[in-house]
Structure formats: C-alpha cells, structure tokens
Amino acid sequence: MALKLVFLGPLEDLAGAPEREVASAPSVSQVLARLEPDLAAALSSARVKCALNGAIVHDRDAEVLKSGDELAFLPPVSGG
C-alpha cells in the first residue's frame, strides 16, 4: 500500500507537485530516505514540520506510519 505526501507552500515547488503517493514506510525518516536528495534535505530541516493525519510528528524516527496515512510537510511560517 501507499502513503500520501502533501507539500505546502514553497515545498510544493521543490516537490514539483502539491501531492505525491509513495510506498508505505514505518517512519518519516525512512520516507525521506526514499525521496530525491534535494527534496529530502529540504524536508529534513528542523524548520519544516510534518503532520501525520493532522497531528504534528515530533519524532521522525518513530515507527508510527501505516498504509493509507497522510503525511503533510509544513514550511516555516513568517509574519508579524
């Protein structure tokens, strides 16, 4: 089965699309390891947050993913 990756803001430009489907993996870090090096490096930044089915993931090495999950990558926000 697969995971749905969602890229928001400028991360969409880096990924080349707003969404992508990838083979299921147990952890965020394992998903990132399967992506293109430039995209994986950008998504690995401590400033980029990721949300699993709407909840922020704090430990990217934790084996919390399962097939059918949605993993969204949120860019750093700015404003004032």
PDB file with SEQRES, HELIX, SHEET and CRYST1 records, atoms N, CA, C and O in Angstrom:
SEQRES   1 A   80  MET ALA LEU LYS LEU VAL PHE LEU GLY PRO LEU GLU ASP          
SEQRES   2 A   80  LEU ALA GLY ALA PRO GLU ARG GLU VAL ALA SER ALA PRO          
SEQRES   3 A   80  SER VAL SER GLN VAL LEU ALA ARG LEU GLU PRO ASP LEU          
SEQRES   4 A   80  ALA ALA ALA LEU SER SER ALA ARG VAL LYS CYS ALA LEU          
SEQRES   5 A   80  ASN GLY ALA ILE VAL HIS ASP ARG ASP ALA GLU VAL LEU          
SEQRES   6 A   80  LYS SER GLY ASP GLU LEU ALA PHE LEU PRO PRO VAL SER          
SEQRES   7 A   80  GLY GLY                                                      
HELIX    1 AA1 PRO A   10  ALA A   15  1                                   6    
HELIX    2 AA2 VAL A   28  ALA A   33  1                                   6    
HELIX    3 AA3 PRO A   37  LEU A   43  1                                   7    
SHEET    1 AA1 5 GLU A  19  ALA A  23  0                                        
SHEET    2 AA1 5 ALA A   2  PHE A   7 -1                                        
SHEET    3 AA1 5 GLU A  70  LEU A  74  1                                        
SHEET    4 AA1 5 LYS A  49  LEU A  52 -1                                        
SHEET    5 AA1 5 ALA A  55  ILE A  56 -1                                        
CRYST1    1.000    1.000    1.000  90.00  90.00  90.00 P 1           1          
ATOM      1  N   MET A   1       0.834  -1.180   0.000  1.00  0.00           N  
ATOM      2  CA  MET A   1       0.000   0.000   0.000  1.00  0.00           C  
ATOM      3  C   MET A   1       0.883   1.250   0.000  1.00  0.00           C  
ATOM      4  O   MET A   1       2.100   1.161  -0.162  1.00  0.00           O  
ATOM      5  N   ALA A   2       0.255   2.417   0.183  1.00  0.00           N  
ATOM      6  CA  ALA A   2       0.984   3.659  -0.010  1.00  0.00           C  
ATOM      7  C   ALA A   2       0.644   4.704   1.044  1.00  0.00           C  
ATOM      8  O   ALA A   2      -0.332   4.591   1.785  1.00  0.00           O  
ATOM      9  N   LEU A   3       1.485   5.716   1.075  1.00  0.00           N  
ATOM     10  CA  LEU A   3       1.285   6.908   1.890  1.00  0.00           C  
ATOM     11  C   LEU A   3       1.035   8.076   0.952  1.00  0.00           C  
ATOM     12  O   LEU A   3       1.555   8.111  -0.163  1.00  0.00           O  
ATOM     13  N   LYS A   4       0.246   9.022   1.406  1.00  0.00           N  
ATOM     14  CA  LYS A   4       0.026  10.243   0.645  1.00  0.00           C  
ATOM     15  C   LYS A   4       0.878  11.335   1.275  1.00  0.00           C  
ATOM     16  O   LYS A   4       0.736  11.637   2.459  1.00  0.00           O  
ATOM     17  N   LEU A   5       1.762  11.924   0.481  1.00  0.00           N  
ATOM     18  CA  LEU A   5       2.569  13.045   0.943  1.00  0.00           C  
ATOM     19  C   LEU A   5       1.945  14.327   0.413  1.00  0.00           C  
ATOM     20  O   LEU A   5       1.544  14.396  -0.749  1.00  0.00           O  
ATOM     21  N   VAL A   6       1.864  15.339   1.265  1.00  0.00           N  
ATOM     22  CA  VAL A   6       1.307  16.634   0.899  1.00  0.00           C  
ATOM     23  C   VAL A   6       2.381  17.686   1.172  1.00  0.00           C  
ATOM     24  O   VAL A   6       2.966  17.729   2.255  1.00  0.00           O  
ATOM     25  N   PHE A   7       2.628  18.529   0.176  1.00  0.00           N  
ATOM     26  CA  PHE A   7       3.652  19.571   0.287  1.00  0.00           C  
ATOM     27  C   PHE A   7       2.966  20.927   0.242  1.00  0.00           C  
ATOM     28  O   PHE A   7       2.236  21.223  -0.704  1.00  0.00           O  
ATOM     29  N   LEU A   8       3.192  21.749   1.252  1.00  0.00           N  
ATOM     30  CA  LEU A   8       2.533  23.045   1.351  1.00  0.00           C  
ATOM     31  C   LEU A   8       3.507  24.183   1.072  1.00  0.00           C  
ATOM     32  O   LEU A   8       4.710  24.063   1.303  1.00  0.00           O  
ATOM     33  N   GLY A   9       2.966  25.284   0.571  1.00  0.00           N  
ATOM     34  CA  GLY A   9       3.758  26.483   0.327  1.00  0.00           C  
ATOM     35  C   GLY A   9       4.903  26.229  -0.629  1.00  0.00           C  
ATOM     36  O   GLY A   9       4.738  25.524  -1.624  1.00  0.00           O  
ATOM     37  N   PRO A  10       6.066  26.799  -0.336  1.00  0.00           N  
ATOM     38  CA  PRO A  10       7.215  26.652  -1.237  1.00  0.00           C  
ATOM     39  C   PRO A  10       7.711  25.203  -1.355  1.00  0.00           C  
ATOM     40  O   PRO A  10       8.435  24.873  -2.293  1.00  0.00           O  
ATOM     41  N   LEU A  11       7.331  24.356  -0.425  1.00  0.00           N  
ATOM     42  CA  LEU A  11       7.739  22.946  -0.517  1.00  0.00           C  
ATOM     43  C   LEU A  11       7.084  22.266  -1.709  1.00  0.00           C  
ATOM     44  O   LEU A  11       7.623  21.306  -2.259  1.00  0.00           O  
ATOM     45  N   GLU A  12       5.907  22.774  -2.107  1.00  0.00           N  
ATOM     46  CA  GLU A  12       5.232  22.248  -3.295  1.00  0.00           C  
ATOM     47  C   GLU A  12       6.104  22.465  -4.531  1.00  0.00           C  
ATOM     48  O   GLU A  12       6.201  21.583  -5.385  1.00  0.00           O  
ATOM     49  N   ASP A  13       6.733  23.626  -4.628  1.00  0.00           N  
ATOM     50  CA  ASP A  13       7.614  23.904  -5.762  1.00  0.00           C  
ATOM     51  C   ASP A  13       8.808  22.955  -5.779  1.00  0.00           C  
ATOM     52  O   ASP A  13       9.198  22.456  -6.834  1.00  0.00           O  
ATOM     53  N   LEU A  14       9.381  22.712  -4.615  1.00  0.00           N  
ATOM     54  CA  LEU A  14      10.521  21.783  -4.532  1.00  0.00           C  
ATOM     55  C   LEU A  14      10.133  20.367  -4.936  1.00  0.00           C  
ATOM     56  O   LEU A  14      10.899  19.668  -5.600  1.00  0.00           O  
ATOM     57  N   ALA A  15       8.942  19.952  -4.532  1.00  0.00           N  
ATOM     58  CA  ALA A  15       8.477  18.595  -4.822  1.00  0.00           C  
ATOM     59  C   ALA A  15       7.982  18.457  -6.260  1.00  0.00           C  
ATOM     60  O   ALA A  15       7.927  17.353  -6.801  1.00  0.00           O  
ATOM     61  N   GLY A  16       7.623  19.589  -6.874  1.00  0.00           N  
ATOM     62  CA  GLY A  16       7.130  19.560  -8.239  1.00  0.00           C  
ATOM     63  C   GLY A  16       5.644  19.263  -8.349  1.00  0.00           C  
ATOM     64  O   GLY A  16       5.121  19.150  -9.457  1.00  0.00           O  
ATOM     65  N   ALA A  17       4.957  19.136  -7.224  1.00  0.00           N  
ATOM     66  CA  ALA A  17       3.518  18.857  -7.196  1.00  0.00           C  
ATOM     67  C   ALA A  17       3.023  19.065  -5.775  1.00  0.00           C  
ATOM     68  O   ALA A  17       3.813  18.998  -4.833  1.00  0.00           O  
ATOM     69  N   PRO A  18       1.729  19.318  -5.602  1.00  0.00           N  
ATOM     70  CA  PRO A  18       1.209  19.506  -4.243  1.00  0.00           C  
ATOM     71  C   PRO A  18       1.101  18.209  -3.454  1.00  0.00           C  
ATOM     72  O   PRO A  18       1.109  18.220  -2.223  1.00  0.00           O  
ATOM     73  N   GLU A  19       0.998  17.086  -4.170  1.00  0.00           N  
ATOM     74  CA  GLU A  19       0.856  15.786  -3.506  1.00  0.00           C  
ATOM     75  C   GLU A  19       1.655  14.732  -4.259  1.00  0.00           C  
ATOM     76  O   GLU A  19       1.976  14.873  -5.439  1.00  0.00           O  
ATOM     77  N   ARG A  20       1.960  13.673  -3.521  1.00  0.00           N  
ATOM     78  CA  ARG A  20       2.674  12.544  -4.113  1.00  0.00           C  
ATOM     79  C   ARG A  20       2.298  11.299  -3.332  1.00  0.00           C  
ATOM     80  O   ARG A  20       2.106  11.352  -2.117  1.00  0.00           O  
ATOM     81  N   GLU A  21       2.195  10.192  -4.023  1.00  0.00           N  
ATOM     82  CA  GLU A  21       1.953   8.913  -3.362  1.00  0.00           C  
ATOM     83  C   GLU A  21       3.254   8.115  -3.399  1.00  0.00           C  
ATOM     84  O   GLU A  21       3.896   8.000  -4.443  1.00  0.00           O  
ATOM     85  N   VAL A  22       3.632   7.567  -2.246  1.00  0.00           N  
ATOM     86  CA  VAL A  22       4.864   6.786  -2.149  1.00  0.00           C  
ATOM     87  C   VAL A  22       4.569   5.468  -1.437  1.00  0.00           C  
ATOM     88  O   VAL A  22       3.556   5.326  -0.754  1.00  0.00           O  
ATOM     89  N   ALA A  23       5.463   4.522  -1.611  1.00  0.00           N  
ATOM     90  CA  ALA A  23       5.316   3.243  -0.929  1.00  0.00           C  
ATOM     91  C   ALA A  23       5.353   3.461   0.579  1.00  0.00           C  
ATOM     92  O   ALA A  23       6.083   4.318   1.077  1.00  0.00           O  
ATOM     93  N   SER A  24       4.577   2.697   1.278  1.00  0.00           N  
ATOM     94  CA  SER A  24       4.488   2.819   2.729  1.00  0.00           C  
ATOM     95  C   SER A  24       5.828   2.503   3.387  1.00  0.00           C  
ATOM     96  O   SER A  24       6.565   1.628   2.933  1.00  0.00           O  
ATOM     97  N   ALA A  25       6.132   3.225   4.460  1.00  0.00           N  
ATOM     98  CA  ALA A  25       7.323   3.015   5.280  1.00  0.00           C  
ATOM     99  C   ALA A  25       6.905   3.292   6.719  1.00  0.00           C  
ATOM    100  O   ALA A  25       5.958   4.044   6.947  1.00  0.00           O  
ATOM    101  N   PRO A  26       7.593   2.700   7.696  1.00  0.00           N  
ATOM    102  CA  PRO A  26       7.152   2.858   9.083  1.00  0.00           C  
ATOM    103  C   PRO A  26       7.466   4.203   9.737  1.00  0.00           C  
ATOM    104  O   PRO A  26       6.816   4.565  10.719  1.00  0.00           O  
ATOM    105  N   SER A  27       8.445   4.956   9.222  1.00  0.00           N  
ATOM    106  CA  SER A  27       8.813   6.214   9.876  1.00  0.00           C  
ATOM    107  C   SER A  27       9.016   7.320   8.843  1.00  0.00           C  
ATOM    108  O   SER A  27       9.262   7.056   7.667  1.00  0.00           O  
ATOM    109  N   VAL A  28       8.910   8.555   9.306  1.00  0.00           N  
ATOM    110  CA  VAL A  28       9.122   9.716   8.442  1.00  0.00           C  
ATOM    111  C   VAL A  28      10.534   9.695   7.880  1.00  0.00           C  
ATOM    112  O   VAL A  28      10.733   9.961   6.695  1.00  0.00           O  
ATOM    113  N   SER A  29      11.513   9.382   8.713  1.00  0.00           N  
ATOM    114  CA  SER A  29      12.897   9.374   8.235  1.00  0.00           C  
ATOM    115  C   SER A  29      13.102   8.343   7.128  1.00  0.00           C  
ATOM    116  O   SER A  29      13.904   8.569   6.223  1.00  0.00           O  
ATOM    117  N   GLN A  30      12.402   7.228   7.183  1.00  0.00           N  
ATOM    118  CA  GLN A  30      12.518   6.228   6.123  1.00  0.00           C  
ATOM    119  C   GLN A  30      11.836   6.694   4.837  1.00  0.00           C  
ATOM    120  O   GLN A  30      12.298   6.381   3.740  1.00  0.00           O  
ATOM    121  N   VAL A  31      10.747   7.435   4.970  1.00  0.00           N  
ATOM    122  CA  VAL A  31      10.103   8.015   3.794  1.00  0.00           C  
ATOM    123  C   VAL A  31      11.054   9.007   3.134  1.00  0.00           C  
ATOM    124  O   VAL A  31      11.233   8.984   1.916  1.00  0.00           O  
ATOM    125  N   LEU A  32      11.661   9.876   3.935  1.00  0.00           N  
ATOM    126  CA  LEU A  32      12.578  10.879   3.398  1.00  0.00           C  
ATOM    127  C   LEU A  32      13.766  10.240   2.695  1.00  0.00           C  
ATOM    128  O   LEU A  32      14.244  10.766   1.690  1.00  0.00           O  
ATOM    129  N   ALA A  33      14.239   9.134   3.197  1.00  0.00           N  
ATOM    130  CA  ALA A  33      15.387   8.448   2.595  1.00  0.00           C  
ATOM    131  C   ALA A  33      15.085   7.946   1.186  1.00  0.00           C  
ATOM    132  O   ALA A  33      16.006   7.694   0.409  1.00  0.00           O  
ATOM    133  N   ARG A  34      13.820   7.800   0.855  1.00  0.00           N  
ATOM    134  CA  ARG A  34      13.424   7.289  -0.468  1.00  0.00           C  
ATOM    135  C   ARG A  34      13.191   8.401  -1.495  1.00  0.00           C  
ATOM    136  O   ARG A  34      12.992   8.123  -2.678  1.00  0.00           O  
ATOM    137  N   LEU A  35      13.216   9.653  -1.046  1.00  0.00           N  
ATOM    138  CA  LEU A  35      12.966  10.783  -1.942  1.00  0.00           C  
ATOM    139  C   LEU A  35      14.256  11.266  -2.590  1.00  0.00           C  
ATOM    140  O   LEU A  35      15.352  10.861  -2.202  1.00  0.00           O  
ATOM    141  N   GLU A  36      14.110  12.137  -3.581  1.00  0.00           N  
ATOM    142  CA  GLU A  36      15.282  12.718  -4.225  1.00  0.00           C  
ATOM    143  C   GLU A  36      16.115  13.459  -3.173  1.00  0.00           C  
ATOM    144  O   GLU A  36      15.553  14.061  -2.258  1.00  0.00           O  
ATOM    145  N   PRO A  37      17.429  13.422  -3.291  1.00  0.00           N  
ATOM    146  CA  PRO A  37      18.300  14.012  -2.260  1.00  0.00           C  
ATOM    147  C   PRO A  37      17.999  15.475  -1.933  1.00  0.00           C  
ATOM    148  O   PRO A  37      17.989  15.841  -0.758  1.00  0.00           O  
ATOM    149  N   ASP A  38      17.754  16.317  -2.933  1.00  0.00           N  
ATOM    150  CA  ASP A  38      17.492  17.741  -2.671  1.00  0.00           C  
ATOM    151  C   ASP A  38      16.186  17.936  -1.911  1.00  0.00           C  
ATOM    152  O   ASP A  38      16.117  18.742  -0.983  1.00  0.00           O  
ATOM    153  N   LEU A  39      15.165  17.206  -2.303  1.00  0.00           N  
ATOM    154  CA  LEU A  39      13.880  17.307  -1.628  1.00  0.00           C  
ATOM    155  C   LEU A  39      13.978  16.765  -0.209  1.00  0.00           C  
ATOM    156  O   LEU A  39      13.468  17.380   0.728  1.00  0.00           O  
ATOM    157  N   ALA A  40      14.623  15.628  -0.045  1.00  0.00           N  
ATOM    158  CA  ALA A  40      14.787  15.036   1.285  1.00  0.00           C  
ATOM    159  C   ALA A  40      15.545  15.982   2.218  1.00  0.00           C  
ATOM    160  O   ALA A  40      15.192  16.117   3.390  1.00  0.00           O  
ATOM    161  N   ALA A  41      16.580  16.630   1.702  1.00  0.00           N  
ATOM    162  CA  ALA A  41      17.359  17.565   2.528  1.00  0.00           C  
ATOM    163  C   ALA A  41      16.489  18.738   2.974  1.00  0.00           C  
ATOM    164  O   ALA A  41      16.553  19.150   4.132  1.00  0.00           O  
ATOM    165  N   ALA A  42      15.684  19.274   2.070  1.00  0.00           N  
ATOM    166  CA  ALA A  42      14.815  20.400   2.420  1.00  0.00           C  
ATOM    167  C   ALA A  42      13.774  19.986   3.457  1.00  0.00           C  
ATOM    168  O   ALA A  42      13.508  20.729   4.402  1.00  0.00           O  
ATOM    169  N   LEU A  43      13.190  18.811   3.283  1.00  0.00           N  
ATOM    170  CA  LEU A  43      12.152  18.346   4.199  1.00  0.00           C  
ATOM    171  C   LEU A  43      12.719  17.929   5.550  1.00  0.00           C  
ATOM    172  O   LEU A  43      11.988  17.878   6.539  1.00  0.00           O  
ATOM    173  N   SER A  44      14.013  17.632   5.600  1.00  0.00           N  
ATOM    174  CA  SER A  44      14.662  17.219   6.842  1.00  0.00           C  
ATOM    175  C   SER A  44      15.027  18.383   7.748  1.00  0.00           C  
ATOM    176  O   SER A  44      15.408  18.181   8.901  1.00  0.00           O  
ATOM    177  N   SER A  45      14.912  19.598   7.234  1.00  0.00           N  
ATOM    178  CA  SER A  45      15.236  20.778   8.024  1.00  0.00           C  
ATOM    179  C   SER A  45      14.407  20.802   9.310  1.00  0.00           C  
ATOM    180  O   SER A  45      13.231  20.440   9.311  1.00  0.00           O  
ATOM    181  N   ALA A  46      15.031  21.230  10.390  1.00  0.00           N  
ATOM    182  CA  ALA A  46      14.324  21.341  11.672  1.00  0.00           C  
ATOM    183  C   ALA A  46      13.211  22.385  11.604  1.00  0.00           C  
ATOM    184  O   ALA A  46      12.292  22.365  12.423  1.00  0.00           O  
ATOM    185  N   ARG A  47      13.288  23.294  10.634  1.00  0.00           N  
ATOM    186  CA  ARG A  47      12.267  24.337  10.493  1.00  0.00           C  
ATOM    187  C   ARG A  47      11.022  23.828   9.775  1.00  0.00           C  
ATOM    188  O   ARG A  47       9.963  24.451   9.860  1.00  0.00           O  
ATOM    189  N   VAL A  48      11.135  22.705   9.070  1.00  0.00           N  
ATOM    190  CA  VAL A  48       9.988  22.119   8.376  1.00  0.00           C  
ATOM    191  C   VAL A  48       9.306  21.137   9.328  1.00  0.00           C  
ATOM    192  O   VAL A  48       9.931  20.203   9.827  1.00  0.00           O  
ATOM    193  N   LYS A  49       8.038  21.360   9.565  1.00  0.00           N  
ATOM    194  CA  LYS A  49       7.257  20.468  10.432  1.00  0.00           C  
ATOM    195  C   LYS A  49       6.528  19.459   9.561  1.00  0.00           C  
ATOM    196  O   LYS A  49       6.253  19.719   8.389  1.00  0.00           O  
ATOM    197  N   CYS A  50       6.218  18.314  10.136  1.00  0.00           N  
ATOM    198  CA  CYS A  50       5.394  17.357   9.404  1.00  0.00           C  
ATOM    199  C   CYS A  50       4.241  16.920  10.296  1.00  0.00           C  
ATOM    200  O   CYS A  50       4.367  16.796  11.514  1.00  0.00           O  
ATOM    201  N   ALA A  51       3.116  16.695   9.636  1.00  0.00           N  
ATOM    202  CA  ALA A  51       1.897  16.313  10.341  1.00  0.00           C  
ATOM    203  C   ALA A  51       1.397  14.991   9.786  1.00  0.00           C  
ATOM    204  O   ALA A  51       1.279  14.813   8.574  1.00  0.00           O  
ATOM    205  N   LEU A  52       1.108  14.075  10.687  1.00  0.00           N  
ATOM    206  CA  LEU A  52       0.570  12.771  10.326  1.00  0.00           C  
ATOM    207  C   LEU A  52      -0.930  12.797  10.587  1.00  0.00           C  
ATOM    208  O   LEU A  52      -1.368  12.872  11.735  1.00  0.00           O  
ATOM    209  N   ASN A  53      -1.705  12.735   9.523  1.00  0.00           N  
ATOM    210  CA  ASN A  53      -3.167  12.780   9.633  1.00  0.00           C  
ATOM    211  C   ASN A  53      -3.629  13.960  10.491  1.00  0.00           C  
ATOM    212  O   ASN A  53      -4.577  13.840  11.267  1.00  0.00           O  
ATOM    213  N   GLY A  54      -2.947  15.101  10.344  1.00  0.00           N  
ATOM    214  CA  GLY A  54      -3.335  16.326  11.035  1.00  0.00           C  
ATOM    215  C   GLY A  54      -2.646  16.593  12.356  1.00  0.00           C  
ATOM    216  O   GLY A  54      -2.823  17.672  12.922  1.00  0.00           O  
ATOM    217  N   ALA A  55      -1.862  15.649  12.875  1.00  0.00           N  
ATOM    218  CA  ALA A  55      -1.166  15.837  14.160  1.00  0.00           C  
ATOM    219  C   ALA A  55       0.341  15.950  13.913  1.00  0.00           C  
ATOM    220  O   ALA A  55       0.919  15.152  13.175  1.00  0.00           O  
ATOM    221  N   ILE A  56       0.962  16.937  14.531  1.00  0.00           N  
ATOM    222  CA  ILE A  56       2.404  17.150  14.355  1.00  0.00           C  
ATOM    223  C   ILE A  56       3.187  15.935  14.833  1.00  0.00           C  
ATOM    224  O   ILE A  56       2.909  15.371  15.891  1.00  0.00           O  
ATOM    225  N   VAL A  57       4.174  15.543  14.027  1.00  0.00           N  
ATOM    226  CA  VAL A  57       5.071  14.437  14.371  1.00  0.00           C  
ATOM    227  C   VAL A  57       6.308  15.039  15.030  1.00  0.00           C  
ATOM    228  O   VAL A  57       6.969  15.895  14.443  1.00  0.00           O  
ATOM    229  N   HIS A  58       6.621  14.598  16.237  1.00  0.00           N  
ATOM    230  CA  HIS A  58       7.776  15.140  16.956  1.00  0.00           C  
ATOM    231  C   HIS A  58       9.015  14.268  16.811  1.00  0.00           C  
ATOM    232  O   HIS A  58      10.134  14.773  16.904  1.00  0.00           O  
ATOM    233  N   ASP A  59       8.842  12.991  16.590  1.00  0.00           N  
ATOM    234  CA  ASP A  59       9.969  12.063  16.456  1.00  0.00           C  
ATOM    235  C   ASP A  59       9.909  11.424  15.080  1.00  0.00           C  
ATOM    236  O   ASP A  59       9.116  10.511  14.848  1.00  0.00           O  
ATOM    237  N   ARG A  60      10.741  11.898  14.173  1.00  0.00           N  
ATOM    238  CA  ARG A  60      10.711  11.411  12.791  1.00  0.00           C  
ATOM    239  C   ARG A  60      11.238   9.990  12.643  1.00  0.00           C  
ATOM    240  O   ARG A  60      11.069   9.377  11.589  1.00  0.00           O  
ATOM    241  N   ASP A  61      11.867   9.464  13.671  1.00  0.00           N  
ATOM    242  CA  ASP A  61      12.368   8.089  13.623  1.00  0.00           C  
ATOM    243  C   ASP A  61      11.381   7.084  14.216  1.00  0.00           C  
ATOM    244  O   ASP A  61      11.571   5.876  14.079  1.00  0.00           O  
ATOM    245  N   ALA A  62      10.342   7.568  14.865  1.00  0.00           N  
ATOM    246  CA  ALA A  62       9.346   6.678  15.472  1.00  0.00           C  
ATOM    247  C   ALA A  62       8.575   5.953  14.369  1.00  0.00           C  
ATOM    248  O   ALA A  62       8.234   6.544  13.345  1.00  0.00           O  
ATOM    249  N   GLU A  63       8.311   4.694  14.587  1.00  0.00           N  
ATOM    250  CA  GLU A  63       7.594   3.884  13.602  1.00  0.00           C  
ATOM    251  C   GLU A  63       6.090   4.022  13.837  1.00  0.00           C  
ATOM    252  O   GLU A  63       5.460   3.177  14.474  1.00  0.00           O  
ATOM    253  N   VAL A  64       5.531   5.124  13.298  1.00  0.00           N  
ATOM    254  CA  VAL A  64       4.132   5.460  13.537  1.00  0.00           C  
ATOM    255  C   VAL A  64       3.283   5.452  12.265  1.00  0.00           C  
ATOM    256  O   VAL A  64       2.061   5.580  12.342  1.00  0.00           O  
ATOM    257  N   LEU A  65       3.907   5.304  11.103  1.00  0.00           N  
ATOM    258  CA  LEU A  65       3.181   5.371   9.842  1.00  0.00           C  
ATOM    259  C   LEU A  65       2.597   4.025   9.462  1.00  0.00           C  
ATOM    260  O   LEU A  65       3.165   2.970   9.743  1.00  0.00           O  
ATOM    261  N   LYS A  66       1.440   4.096   8.810  1.00  0.00           N  
ATOM    262  CA  LYS A  66       0.848   2.882   8.253  1.00  0.00           C  
ATOM    263  C   LYS A  66       0.231   3.227   6.904  1.00  0.00           C  
ATOM    264  O   LYS A  66      -0.040   4.393   6.614  1.00  0.00           O  
ATOM    265  N   SER A  67       0.018   2.234   6.109  1.00  0.00           N  
ATOM    266  CA  SER A  67      -0.523   2.427   4.779  1.00  0.00           C  
ATOM    267  C   SER A  67      -1.824   3.220   4.833  1.00  0.00           C  
ATOM    268  O   SER A  67      -2.670   2.988   5.697  1.00  0.00           O  
ATOM    269  N   GLY A  68      -1.974   4.154   3.906  1.00  0.00           N  
ATOM    270  CA  GLY A  68      -3.167   4.978   3.841  1.00  0.00           C  
ATOM    271  C   GLY A  68      -3.057   6.285   4.598  1.00  0.00           C  
ATOM    272  O   GLY A  68      -3.934   7.140   4.472  1.00  0.00           O  
ATOM    273  N   ASP A  69      -1.999   6.465   5.385  1.00  0.00           N  
ATOM    274  CA  ASP A  69      -1.809   7.705   6.139  1.00  0.00           C  
ATOM    275  C   ASP A  69      -1.488   8.868   5.208  1.00  0.00           C  
ATOM    276  O   ASP A  69      -1.007   8.682   4.090  1.00  0.00           O  
ATOM    277  N   GLU A  70      -1.768  10.075   5.702  1.00  0.00           N  
ATOM    278  CA  GLU A  70      -1.387  11.300   5.000  1.00  0.00           C  
ATOM    279  C   GLU A  70      -0.302  11.988   5.813  1.00  0.00           C  
ATOM    280  O   GLU A  70      -0.469  12.237   7.007  1.00  0.00           O  
ATOM    281  N   LEU A  71       0.789  12.287   5.166  1.00  0.00           N  
ATOM    282  CA  LEU A  71       1.914  12.961   5.805  1.00  0.00           C  
ATOM    283  C   LEU A  71       2.095  14.304   5.103  1.00  0.00           C  
ATOM    284  O   LEU A  71       2.455  14.354   3.927  1.00  0.00           O  
ATOM    285  N   ALA A  72       1.842  15.389   5.831  1.00  0.00           N  
ATOM    286  CA  ALA A  72       1.942  16.732   5.269  1.00  0.00           C  
ATOM    287  C   ALA A  72       3.209  17.414   5.770  1.00  0.00           C  
ATOM    288  O   ALA A  72       3.562  17.313   6.944  1.00  0.00           O  
ATOM    289  N   PHE A  73       3.879  18.103   4.870  1.00  0.00           N  
ATOM    290  CA  PHE A  73       5.091  18.850   5.210  1.00  0.00           C  
ATOM    291  C   PHE A  73       4.753  20.327   5.183  1.00  0.00           C  
ATOM    292  O   PHE A  73       4.281  20.861   4.179  1.00  0.00           O  
ATOM    293  N   LEU A  74       5.009  20.984   6.331  1.00  0.00           N  
ATOM    294  CA  LEU A  74       4.635  22.387   6.506  1.00  0.00           C  
ATOM    295  C   LEU A  74       5.886  23.251   6.538  1.00  0.00           C  
ATOM    296  O   LEU A  74       6.783  23.011   7.346  1.00  0.00           O  
ATOM    297  N   PRO A  75       5.958  24.247   5.673  1.00  0.00           N  
ATOM    298  CA  PRO A  75       7.146  25.115   5.631  1.00  0.00           C  
ATOM    299  C   PRO A  75       7.181  26.024   6.845  1.00  0.00           C  
ATOM    300  O   PRO A  75       6.181  26.189   7.542  1.00  0.00           O  
ATOM    301  N   PRO A  76       8.352  26.617   7.091  1.00  0.00           N  
ATOM    302  CA  PRO A  76       8.429  27.603   8.169  1.00  0.00           C  
ATOM    303  C   PRO A  76       7.487  28.763   7.851  1.00  0.00           C  
ATOM    304  O   PRO A  76       7.324  29.145   6.692  1.00  0.00           O  
ATOM    305  N   VAL A  77       6.884  29.304   8.875  1.00  0.00           N  
ATOM    306  CA  VAL A  77       5.984  30.443   8.660  1.00  0.00           C  
ATOM    307  C   VAL A  77       6.662  31.719   9.106  1.00  0.00           C  
ATOM    308  O   VAL A  77       7.511  31.719   9.998  1.00  0.00           O  
ATOM    309  N   SER A  78       6.276  32.789   8.474  1.00  0.00           N  
ATOM    310  CA  SER A  78       6.790  34.089   8.872  1.00  0.00           C  
ATOM    311  C   SER A  78       5.641  35.053   8.900  1.00  0.00           C  
ATOM    312  O   SER A  78       4.565  34.770   8.374  1.00  0.00           O  
ATOM    313  N   GLY A  79       5.854  36.138   9.482  1.00  0.00           N  
ATOM    314  CA  GLY A  79       4.801  37.149   9.551  1.00  0.00           C  
ATOM    315  C   GLY A  79       5.013  38.034  10.747  1.00  0.00           C  
ATOM    316  O   GLY A  79       6.019  37.923  11.448  1.00  0.00           O  
ATOM    317  N   GLY A  80       4.100  38.881  10.972  1.00  0.00           N  
ATOM    318  CA  GLY A  80       4.283  39.784  12.077  1.00  0.00           C  
ATOM    319  C   GLY A  80       3.017  40.391  12.551  1.00  0.00           C  
ATOM    320  O   GLY A  80       3.027  41.184  13.492  1.00  0.00           O  
TER     321      GLY A  80                                                      
END                                                                             
